[in-house]
Amino acid sequence: MKKKKELISADGTPYTPWQKRTRYMCIGLIVWAIIEIGTGAGFLTAIKIGILDTSVLFPGLVFGPGTVVSGLVNLFVAICGIVGARNPKHITVFFWGVIGNTVLLSWQVASNWSLGLLDPYTVASLLISFAFAVCAWNVRGQTGYFDQHPHPSDDR
């Protein structure tokens, strides 16, 4: 039986469970982002050349530029996550990227919802983004970041 290759961090230590989760989720997010970009671009092209009318086929669903932009943001965040999983000291861009991504996706879902529309890819991306926020928080905690900042109880 072949032994699995152990993942090693930039500092030479084995990956923690949170680093592994972040890495594997980021690989999955890259696949998801490619699907998102392809679907959005495909629907946008089909709509622009007149092959498809999504208002008849999928009333209330939105596929197009927003889906492509969401896919590009997800691709960037996933790449930053893989870098941050390998070296937790570089998780900062991923950490803030996930927070920003979650805020923007929430805004996009709320905007679409207020217009009576639903973009299933963006809703799924929002749920995925929440899971990444948990991973980023835990990987960032490994660096001692949260231990090095003053707490209100330190003034006593």
Buried (B, 14 or more C-beta within 10 A) or exposed (E): EEEEEEBEBEEEEEBBEBBBBBBBBBBEBBEBBBBBBEBBBBBBEBBEEEEBEBEEEBEEBBBBEBBBBBBBBBBBBBBBBBBBBBBBBBBBBBBBBBBEBBEBBBEBBEEBEEEEBBBEBBBBBBEBBEBBBBBBBBBBBBBEBEEEEEEEEEEE
